Amino acid sequence: MKIDQSLPLEYSTQQNQLNILGFWVFIGAEIMLFGTLFAAYFVLVDRTGTGPTGADIFEITPVLFETFILLTSSFTIGLGIHAMRKGYMKAMITFYILTLILGVTFIGFEVYEFIHYVHVGAGLQTSAFTATLLTTLGTHGAHVTFGVFWGMFIVYQLITRGLTPETANKSFIFSLYWHFLDVVWIFIFSFIYLKGMV
């Protein structure tokens, strides 16, 4: 395996570069998935039937907490990649663990949010609006949950194998995934919550 020392560790082999390119293709498919969910939501947002509207069920405080937590996790994962590029593996692992803790906290808020929606009568079968809302939020939440488990395996590999071109590549790809989830959340926050509260 030829290692190019002039490149960052995560890009240092041809296989690593192909892995990152392949992951960008995957992100493109994920954009299509969430784009479809957003399109369905925007078409059906006013189809509330006899059920509640967004203004009836959205609560700004938990949503602001969720947003703050996820954006902070994007910052910590960025610090993790910076530490990786400096060769500070302990700092990198610490920032990755902080990111995962923030991810679990975000999931906790989202579970609370779903319980609240069901409690106020906004279930999957209540209306087209609630169905597309819960599907969109649930899909994002499932991605975050998957990301937490994926991140745990990355941390385990870093601890057991050290910082190698392979583990650096996996860690970098994970950071791309995590940043993508943060970008999706910004769209959810802006175009579902804020717009729905008006």
C-alpha positions in Angstrom: 0.0 0.0 0.0 1.6 3.2 -1.2 1.2 6.1 1.3 1.5 9.7 0.0 3.1 11.6 2.9 2.2 15.0 1.3 -1.5 14.4 1.8 -3.6 14.3 5.0 -3.6 10.8 6.5 -7.3 10.2 5.4 -6.4 10.9 1.8 -2.9 9.3 1.8 -3.7 6.2 -0.2 -5.5 5.7 -3.5 -8.0 3.4 -1.8 -8.7 6.1 0.8 -9.4 8.6 -1.9 -11.7 6.2 -3.7 -13.5 5.5 -0.3 -14.1 9.2 0.2 -15.3 9.7 -3.4 -17.7 6.8 -3.0 -19.0 8.3 0.2 -19.8 11.6 -1.5 -21.8 9.5 -4.0 -23.7 8.0 -1.1 -24.3 11.5 0.3 -25.8 12.4 -3.0 -28.3 9.5 -2.7 -29.1 10.7 0.9 -29.8 14.2 -0.4 -32.3 12.7 -2.8 -33.9 10.7 0.1 -34.3 13.8 2.3 -35.3 15.9 -0.7 -38.1 13.6 -1.4 -39.2 13.7 2.3 -39.1 17.5 2.3 -41.1 17.6 -1.0 -43.8 15.3 0.4 -43.9 17.4 3.6 -44.3 20.7 1.8 -47.1 19.3 -0.4 -49.0 17.8 2.5 -48.2 20.3 5.3 -51.7 21.9 5.1 -53.5 18.5 5.0 -54.3 18.4 8.7 -57.8 17.2 8.5 -59.3 17.3 12.0 -55.8 16.9 13.6 -53.5 19.6 14.9 -51.3 21.9 12.9 -47.6 22.6 13.4 -48.5 25.8 15.3 -50.5 23.6 17.7 -47.8 21.0 18.5 -44.4 22.6 17.9 -42.6 23.7 21.1 -39.7 26.1 20.5 -37.7 25.3 23.7 -36.9 21.6 23.0 -36.3 22.4 19.3 -33.7 25.0 20.2 -32.0 22.6 22.6 -31.9 19.9 19.8 -30.5 22.5 17.4 -27.8 23.7 19.9 -26.8 20.1 20.7 -26.5 19.0 17.1 -24.6 22.1 16.0 -22.3 21.7 19.0 -21.7 18.1 18.0 -20.7 19.3 14.5 -18.1 21.6 16.2 -16.7 18.7 18.3 -16.4 16.4 15.4 -14.6 19.1 13.5 -12.2 19.5 16.5 -11.7 15.7 16.3 -10.6 15.8 12.7 -8.3 18.7 13.5 -6.7 16.7 16.3 -6.4 13.7 13.9 -4.5 15.8 11.4 -2.2 17.0 14.1 -1.6 13.4 15.3 -3.2 13.9 18.7 -5.1 10.7 19.0 -6.2 11.0 22.6 -7.7 14.4 21.9 -9.3 13.0 18.8 -10.9 10.2 20.7 -12.1 12.6 23.4 -13.8 14.9 20.8 -15.4 11.8 19.1 -16.8 10.6 22.4 -18.1 14.1 23.2 -19.8 14.1 19.7 -21.4 10.7 20.5 -22.6 11.9 23.9 -24.2 14.9 22.2 -25.8 12.6 19.6 -27.3 10.4 22.3 -28.6 13.6 24.1 -30.2 14.7 20.8 -31.9 11.4 20.4 -33.3 11.7 23.9 -34.8 15.1 23.1 -36.3 13.6 19.9 -37.8 10.7 21.8 -39.4 13.2 24.2 -40.7 15.1 21.2 -42.3 12.1 19.7 -44.0 11.2 23.0 -45.3 14.7 23.2 -46.8 14.5 19.7 -48.5 11.2 20.4 -49.8 12.6 23.7 -51.4 15.6 21.9 -53.0 13.4 19.3 -50.5 13.8 16.4 -49.7 10.3 15.4 -48.8 8.7 12.1 -52.4 8.1 11.2 -53.8 11.4 12.4 -53.4 13.3 9.1 -51.2 13.6 6.1 -49.3 16.4 7.8 -48.5 14.4 10.9 -47.6 11.4 8.8 -45.0 13.2 6.7 -43.8 15.2 9.7 -43.1 12.1 11.8 -41.6 10.2 8.8 -39.2 13.1 8.1 -38.2 13.5 11.7 -38.0 9.8 12.3 -35.8 9.2 9.3 -33.4 11.9 10.5 -33.5 10.5 14.0 -32.8 7.0 12.7 -29.8 8.3 10.8 -28.4 10.0 14.0 -29.0 6.7 15.9 -27.1 4.8 13.3 -24.4 7.4 13.4 -24.0 7.0 17.2 -23.4 3.2 16.8 -21.1 3.8 13.8 -19.1 6.3 15.8 -18.7 3.9 18.7 -17.1 1.4 16.3 -14.8 4.1 15.0 -13.7 4.9 18.5 -13.2 1.2 19.3 -11.0 0.8 16.2 -9.0 3.9 17.1 -8.3 2.6 20.6 -7.4 -1.0 19.4 -5.6 -0.2 16.1 -4.3 3.3 16.6 -4.2 6.1 14.0 -3.5 4.5 10.6 -4.4 5.6 7.1 -7.4 3.1 7.3 -8.7 4.4 10.7 -8.1 8.0 9.7 -10.1 7.4 6.5 -13.0 5.8 8.4 -13.0 8.6 10.9 -13.0 11.3 8.2 -15.9 9.6 6.4 -17.8 9.4 9.6 -17.3 13.1 10.1 -18.7 13.8 6.7 -21.8 11.8 7.6 -22.2 13.7 10.9 -21.9 17.1 9.2 -24.5 16.0 6.6 -27.0 15.2 9.4 -26.4 18.6 10.9 -27.1 20.3 7.5 -30.3 18.3 7.2 -31.3 19.4 10.7 -30.8 23.1 9.8 -33.3 22.6 7.0 -35.7 20.8 9.3 -35.3 23.6 11.9 -35.8 26.4 9.4 -38.4 25.0 7.0 -40.5 22.7 9.3 -40.3 24.1 12.8 -39.8 27.8 12.3 -42.2 28.0 9.3 -44.7 25.8 11.1 -44.8 27.9 14.2 -46.0 31.0 12.3 
